[in-house]
Each structure stands twice: as structure tokens, then as C-alpha cells.
Amino acid sequence: MRYISVRRLVVSLGLNNAYLNKDLIAEINRKLSKHFDNEDTLSVFEQKYRYYEFRSFFDLLEKEEYQIYYNEIENNNSLVSYLLNSGEFQSMPEISVVHSIEVENAEKFQSFVSIFLKPILIEKIQFNLKNSSTVELSYHLKFCDFIPYKSRIAIQKPIANYLNQIIGQLKVSQGVSLRFQILKVFDNDIACVLNEMDDYFSSLRQQFVQTAKLLFNKNELSKVELEMIKSTIMKVKLDKESSIRRDVFIRAKKIKEPPMKTTSNFDSMVKSPLFLITSIVVILNLIFYYEIKSDEMKSTSEENLIENETLVPKFPFLIDTVKTCDSLRILVGLSKSDSKVLYIGEEKDSLMLDYDLSDKYFSYENPVVQEVPLPNDESDFLIKMTSSNLQNIDSNLYSDYFKDPYLGRHIPNWNNAKIELSVDTTQIVSNYREATFSTEKACYRAFPVRLKNISDSTIVIGYGAQIPLVLQRKDSTNSWVICDHPFTYACGMGLSSIFLPKNEIVISSVAILSEDLPSLYRLKIGENFSPPFNFDNK
């Protein structure tokens, strides 16, 4: 439905009262009826309307509460201009937003405004994304506060997907392609878009800054490029804690040109009379050095396993549109871990996380025992129960992964399987923890964990909703001590086993710890260990 400004209509019809009420509506209808007896259209400030448009509009305004909301719209010049111009980009205004909290019955007010505003926002955002243009996106996003929360999130999700896509492309780019993606991603327009998006997508802003940190640490860019990245991320709005971490990182990173490759004149060096003597000495030293170095390499310490790069090799780019939790976990005694499945399946360059996945499939459907007569052979009874259960979940997307434990009794589990385990400290996700007898439900900032089945066959890698990860810390004696033990259910009846085929992966999470003294940590599952890491990047 097209928006009509009653104030402009009143002027066009030669009326005086501009405050919308029943009397004014009645007077306007009389004037309109008389005008459309002889005309097909009515021009209101250079915009033409037909009679049916006025009838539909004023039928909607018969409710008194809608008349109040309409007057609120008319008091906001920027919003009225946006609606009348169907969202056409004028200039970047200082939007005088009538925030929902300032209007009585805010949700109803937003629903009313949404009738006119939502179709415009959808059309304009889709058009800009289709043309990969971010110049106008922040302009349109400024008006999203006027529509209901669920509609606002739904409208902004395509933008979040687009930003995740271009950030993901940047992470896997090299050479000329890398520099093109940097210009595309670390642009002032992108920073403005991130700032205008709802806090539901705050993890996107954090991901944007984390990607910048990755580029800084690689130190492969020019000073000009690094300055551009720094300038852009400093404009991104973050929560207080994240903002402090960003500022500390920027101050610690002195921007300098990458080291230049040195060149030498080989011909001149060969002509030198000392060249032959020097070459012989170097060869003898290399032989002697190699014998010593081969012995030293056998005793390489565990600390050398820590990744020098900030992004763990082979770790996929994670698309996470859920607002990241802010709390940090505090270890109290020997507690339980809680590492749910966020993704399971084939390995890809980028993956969408699903925080509801485990809750959907942690239990195979409980059998209706009375429908299956109990035979003499107990194993036969179990097989019939299993078949009955699987018939109900075969249509599920993840039915190949979450199955009756009985089906996994003859295949390896995590205790005797080969599993590649790694933690990515450059990406931030959430770790949702179930309530137990001694603890309440909680949500923490977390690092993603990748587990890959490198065994020769399918394995069982977990149970229910859990991957049995154990967190270990290196103490003052350089020994690894257990920080927590795997999550255990009060009752195991009906719990699925989690099956992981060969060469496929699971993405889980480890909660970030709040610690006073920095330490080295690692994760353990069965006899498999992750490279050591720390919780410095909080």
C-alpha cells in the first residue's frame, strides 16, 4: 500500500486542519468524492493517486489507534520523505527516528508502519545486494527500527549472508585477488552497514575485526593497505569489552612495510678469488650442522606445535548469524565440559552453524514397546525396536549421523579412533551449556573446534548432543592436568550415538576461560590431542 501524507493532501484540497481525526477524514472523503466525479487522478505535490488508493488508505485509518500512529509518522520528516519517495536515495540524512520505545504500544506502532515501509525496504535491499552495491544499504537500514523485530531480522539476514560471503572470499584469496577483496571488504560503506545492522548480528562486527587482525598478523600487505584496514575497523561500533580489545591490538601493532627481498650480483660473487674457499667451508659446516640438528629435532618441545599463523590450517570459515555471548567461563574445581555439535558432514571452505542441531537429534525416537511383542530372543527384540525407531527418522537430514547406539556396537568409537583435532582462536562462536544438578544454564564466548575422522572407516564420535572433549592445562611442572571431564547425562535412555564417516568433520566449541594467569591449553578426545593454544584472544 502506498503511503499518503494527509498534511500534503489537506493543502492540495484547500483544507486547514492537518491533524488526523474522524472529522478530518470525513471532510477529506467528501472532497475526494467530489473531485473524482470528474477526474481519474489527483496530484498531491507532483505525485498522482487514484481514488481506490485513497479509499484503501482511509479505510485503514478508521481505527482510532491507527490515527494516533499515523500522526506519529507525520511528525518524522525523514520517514515521511522516505515513504513518499519509495525509498529512493536522496542524501545521507541525520534520521530523526521516533524510536519504538518512545511510542505507546510500540509493537502495534511498528506493525502499522510496516504496512508501508516493509515492502520498500525489501525491494531496495534486494536491488542493492543483487548489484553488489553497499553505498545505499546503510541509508535503508536506518529505517529498520520502525518495523517489528522479527521482520527486521528477516530483512537484514540477506545482508548478513552477503557480508559473510565477501569476508569468506577474502580469507581464501591471494595476490591480486586478495588486494581486490580488501578494497571491497574494508570500505567505509561496509563499516556503516555493520553499524546500522541490528545487535542480533553483532557477531558479524566482531568477525569483521577478527579478519582484520588476521591480515595484520600475516604482515603481507603494504603500509597503505594496513592503514586503510585500521581506519575502517576503528569506525565499527563494538561493545565496550570488544572495543577495548580492538584498541589494544591496534596500539600493539606498529604498521610497517613488509620486508623487502634483497638481491645480489651472482656473477660478481663467482668471480671473487675467495668464492671457492668460502664454498668449501660452507659445505663442511652444513654437514656438521645437519648431524647436530637431526638429533635436536627428535626432541622438539610441545610448545613448537603452537600455530604461528592466527588461523588454524584447514579450518573452514564459519557463518554464524546468532548474537555471540559475552560471558567468559570461570573454572570451579573439576567441572563438566559441554561441547555440542554445531555442524556435522562433509568438509567445505565455509559452513553454516546450527545451534539447534543437537537438540533436534540428540535422541532417537523412543520406541513404543507395547507394539512390539517380546520374543524369547532378546537380541531379536532389540533389532525390531531399532528398525521401528529408524523408520521414523530416515527422512531427517541428519539421520545418517544420529542413530540408535545399538547400530554402533561393532564400530570404533572416539577412544580407539584416529581423530584430527584443532581449535581456531581467530573466530568467535557461542557455547551454550545445559543446566545440571549443580549448575545453571549458561552461554559463553567460545572458540570453534574442528574434529575430522582420519580413521579407515566410520566411527562413533559422541553421544546425545555431546562430543566428549576434555580440556587440559599445562601446570608449573610442565605436566598436563585435566580441567574438566566429559559431559554425562543423568539418564542415557534414548540417547543417540553420533556417527562420523571417514574424512568428514564435526564443528563444536570450547568456552573461553576468564583467567588471571596466562596458560597453555589443549583439547583431548580419546588418545587424540589438539595443538596447544591459549585464551588471549577473548
N, C-alpha and C positions, 0 to 999 in steps of 0.2 A: 504494500500500500504506500502510495506517495504521501510525503508529509506536506501539509498545507499550513502556512503561517497565517493565523487568524488576524494578527496585527496588520500584516500586509493586505490581507483580504478586506479588512474593515476600511482601510484607506482607499482601496480600489472601488469599494461600493459606496463611499462617501458617508460612512458612519463615524460616530465619535467614540463610543465605548470600545475599549480594546481588551478588557478583562473578561475572559471567557466564563459565561454562566448560562443558565437556561434562557433568560430573557434575550441575551445577545444571540444565542443560537437560533431562537425563533425569528428574530428580526433578520438575521442573515439568510435563513431559509426563504423568507418572503421575498427578499431582494433577488436571491438566486433564481427562484421560480419565475419571477417577472422577466429577468434577463434572458433566461434560456427559452422563453416563449418565442423569441425572435432570433436567438443566436445559438450556434453549436458549441462555441468555446468561450471562455472568459480568461483574459490576460491579467495576471497578477504579477506585477513587477517583471515583465518580459517572460513569464512562464505561463503557458496555456494549459487550462484544465477543462475537462468535460464535466457535464452535470453529474454523471454517475460517480465520478471521483469525489465530488463534494458530498453526495448522498451517503456513500460508504463511510466517509470520514466523520461526518456529523452523527451518523448512527452509532458509531463507536463512542462518541463523546456524550452520549445520553446519560451515562453513569456519572454521578457527581464526583466520585473519587478520581475518575479519569480526567475530569475537568481540572482538578487540582494538580494532577501530574502534568497535564498539558501546559498549565501556566508556569510550572517549574521549568519545562523545556524552553518556553518562550523567554524566560529570564536569562538563558545562557546563549549569548550571541554566537559563540563559536559552534555550538552544537546545532543551532538553527541553520547557520550558514552551511554546515556540513551536510545536513539533511536536504536542504533545498537544492544544493548543487550536486546531489547524489554522490558525494564523496570525492568530487573532482579536486585534485591537488591545487591549492591556491598558493599558499606560502606556509612555512612552518610557524604556526601561531603559538602564542602562550595560551594554552587551553585553560579557560576558566571553568573547571569541572565542578558541576554540582554533585559532589560525591554522594554515593548511596546512603552513607551513614547520616547525612545531613537532611535526608528526606524521610518523613514518616512513612512507615510501611515500605521500607526500602526495596524488598523483593518484588512487590507489586509495581512499584515505580519502574524498576528495571525491566520487568516483563512488558509494561506498556511501551517504554522507549524501544524495546527490542522489536516491536512490530514494524517500526520504520527503519531502525538502524541496522539490525542484524543482516538483512539481505544486501545492504550496501557494503558492509564490512566483508562479507563472504566474497562478493563479486570482486572487490578491489584487491583483497589479499590474494585470491586465486590468480588474478591477472598479473600481479607483480611477481608472484612466485613462478608462474609459467614463463615469464620473460627474464627471470633471474635478476630482477631489479629490486634493490633494497633501499633506494633513495626515499621512496614514499612510505615504506612499511611502518616506520616509527610514527609517521603522521596519522595513519589509520589506527594504529594501536593505542594512541592517546584517547580514543573514544570508546575503547573496550570496557572501561569502568562503568559505562552506562547500561550494560547488558548483564543478565544473570550469570552467576559464577560458572555453572556447567556449560553454558553456551560460550562464555568467554574462553574457557579452556579448550573446548572443541574447535573454536575458530583459530586459536593460536597453535594447536598441535601441528598443522602442516608447516608452519614457520619453524617450529622446533625440529621437525624432521629435516627440513631443508638445511638448517644450521648444523645439525648433526652430520648431515651428508658432506657438506663442504669442509667441515673440520676433519672428518674421517679421511677425505681425499687428500687433505694437506698432510696428514700423518704418514701417508704411504707414498708421497710424492718425492721426487728427487730432481736435482739440476734445475733446468729452465721451468719445468712443471711446478717444482717446489716454490720458486720465486713468484710465479703467476698466482698460485694458491695463497701465498702470504699476502699479496696485494688484494686479493679477493676477500680473505677472511679478516685480516687485521685492518679493517677500514672503519672510519668514524661512523659510517651509516650502520654497520653491523653492531657497534657498541651502543648506538642509540636504540636499535631494535631490541637488543638484550635488556636494556634498562627499562623499556616500556612493557616488556612481557610480564605476565603475572608471576608472583612469587612461587607459584606451583612449579615453574620452570627454573628455579634458582640454581639447580644443579648444572644447567647449561652455562650460566655465567661462570661458575666455578670451573667447568670443563674448559671454557674459553681461556681462562687464566692458566690452568694447568698445561694446556697446549703451548702457550707462550713460554712457560718455564722450560718445557722440553726443548724448544728451539734455542733458548738461551744456553742451556747446558750443552747442546751439541756444538755450539760455537763455530758453525759453518757459514754464518751469514755476515754480510758487511755491516759496518757501523751504522750506516744509514738505515738499513733494514731493521736492525735491532732497536734503533731509536724509534722507528715507526711503530714497532710492536709494543715497546714500552709505553709510548704515548697513548696508544689505543687501550691497553688493558688498565691504565690508570684512570680512564674515563668510565670504566664499568662499575656499576653500583654493586657492592657486596655487603654482606652482614659485617658487623664490627670485627668479629674474630677473623674472618677470611680477609678482610681489608688489611688488618694488621699484618697477617702472614704475607700477603702480596707485597706490602710496602717494605717489609723486612727483606724479602727476597730481592726486590729491585735494588735496594741500597747495597746489598751484599754482592750484587753482580755488576762489576765495573765493565762498561761496554768498551771493547777494544777490537781492533781489526783482527781477523783470523790470521794465524801465522803464514807468512809468505814463503813460498817454496824457493829455496836457494838454487842457483845454477853455477856450474863450474865449467872451465875450459878443459875438456879431457885431453885434447891434443897437446896443449902446453904441458900438462902434468906428465904425459907419457914421455915427452922429450927431456924431462928433468933427469940428470945423471943419478939422482938418488932414488928414482922410481923403482928400479929393480930391487935394490936393497930393502926399501920400505915394504915392498910387496911380500918379500920372503919373511920378514919379521911379523907382518900382519897375519900371514897364513899360519905360522908356528903358534902365535898367540891364540888364534881361533881354535886350533886343535886342542890346546891346553884348556882353554875356557870351556869348550864343549864337554870335555870329560868331567869337569867340576860341576857344570850347570846341569848335566843329566842326573847327577846324584841329588842336587838341590831340588829339582823338580819333583822328585819322588816324595818329598816331604812338604809339599805345598800346603799351607795352612788353610783352614776353612774360611778365614776372612777374605781370601782371594777369590772366593766364589761369589762375593757380592758384585752385583752388576754395576759397572761404571756408567753405563747409559741409564737414563732415567726411565726408559720404557723397556719392560722385560721383553726379550726377543720372542717373537711369535705370538705375543699377546694380542687378541683382537681388540678393535675399537668398540667400546660398549655404548649402546644407545640407551640412555636411562632418562625417561621423562618424568620420573617421580621426584618430588622435592627431597633433597638429601637431608638426612637427620643431622642435627648439630651436636648432639651429646657425644662425649667420649667415654669409653668403658673404663671403670675402675675395678681392678682385680681385688677381690676379697677372698683370701685363702685359696683353696683349690676348688674352683667353681666349674660349672659345665660350659662347654663350648656350644655354639648354636650356629651351624653353618648349613643353611638351606640351599636347595637347588634353585638358581636363578635362570639357568639355561642348561639344556642338555641336547646333544645332537652333533651334527657334522660341524667341523671347524670352518669358520669363514672369517673374512677380513673385518667385518663388523657384525655385531649381534645385538638384538633387542632383548633387554632383560625383562623378566616376568616375575614379579614378587608374589603373585598368587599361584604360580605353577605348583609349588609343593603342596599347598593347601588343597588344590584340586585333586591331586593324585596320590597323596601320601597313604591312602587306604584303598585297597581294592574292595569292591562292594561286598559287604558281609553276606554270607550265604544264608538262604532260608532253609535251615536244617530240616524242618519238618517235611519239606517237599522231596527230600532225598531219603529213601528208606535205608536204614543202617544195615549193611550186609555183614557177613561173617568176616570178610577180609577187610581189615581197617585201611590198608593202602588203597584198595578199590574205592572205598568211601571218600578218601581224600582226593582221589583223581576226579571223581564225579563232582565233588564240591568245587574243585578248581575249574573244571570245564564250565560249570554253571556260572561261576564268577566271571570268567573271561568272556563269555558271550555278551555280558553287559557292558564291557569296557573296550571291546575290539574297535568300536567306532571312534574312540578317543584319539586325539592327536598324539599323545604320548604313551599309548598302550603298549608299545614295544619296549618302554623303559621302566615303567612302574608296574610290577607284576606280583603275583602270589609268590611268597617265599619258597613254597614247595617246588616251584619250577627251577629254582636256582640251587637245589641241594647238591648237584653234581658238578657245578662250575666254580672256578676260583673266586674268592672274594678279596677285599682290599688287604687282608692280612698276608696273602701269598701271591699277590699280583704285582706286575710292574706298572707303576703309575708315574707319569711326568707331572711334577707339581711346581707351580710358580705363583708369585704374588706380584701384582703391578701396583707400585706405590705412587704412580702418576695419575691414576684415575680414582675418583672417589664415588662410592656407591653407598647403599644403606644396608645395615644389618639388623633385621627385625628378630627379636628374641621372645620366645614363648614364656608365659608365666609358669613357674614351678611352685613346689610347696614352700620354698624359701625365698623366691624372688618374684618380682612383678614383671609384667610385660614391659619391654623397653625397645628403643630404636637408637642405634649408634651410627656415627660416621664409620665407614669401613673401606678397606682395600679389596678389590676383586681378586679372587683366587681361581686359577685355571688348573684343572686336572685332566690329563689325557691318558687314555688306556693304551699303553705301548706293549701290552702283552700279546700273545699269539691268538687270543680268542676273546669272546665276550666275558666280562667279569661282573660281579655284584660289587658296587662301589658305595652303597649306603642302604639305609632303611627308613621307611616312613617318609619324612620330609628332609632327613638329615644326611649330611656327609660327615663321617666320624673323624674330623680333623682334630689334632692335638696341637696346641700352641706350646712351644718350648722357648726358654730364655737362657742365655749364657750367663752364668754367675761369675763371681770374682775369681773362682778357681779354674775358669775356662771349661767348666762342665755344663752340659745342657740339662736343665731342670724343667719339669712339667709345670705349666701354668694352669692348665685346666684339663679335664678329661672329656671324652665324647658325650654328647647329649644322650640321655636314656629316658625312655618313656615309662610312665608309671604302669602302663599295661600295653603289651605288644599285640593284643588280639586284633587281627585285621590289617596290620601294618604291611605295606608293600615292601618288596625289595627293589632297589634301584639297579637296573641292568644297564651296563655301558658297553656297547660293541667296540670292537678293535678300532683304534685310531680315531674314535670320537671323543668329545670333550664334555666336561661339566664346568659351569661357572658358578662359584659360590662366593662367600665373603668372609673376611676376618675383621672383627670390630677393632677400631683404632683405640689404643690404650692411652689414658692420661697418666703420664709417668714423669716423675721429677728427675730421675737419673737416666740418661740415655743408655740403652742396652741393645744387644743383638738378639733377634728372634728368628725362629724358623717354624714351619708347619710340618707336621708328621702325619702320615696315614699309612698304617701297616709298617713296612720297613722302607718307606719312601719319604724323602725329605725335600723341602724346598730350599733354594739358595737362601742364605741368611739375609735379613732385611731389618730395618728399624722403623719407628713410628715418628720420624722427624717431620714428615710431610703431613701435618694434621689439618 
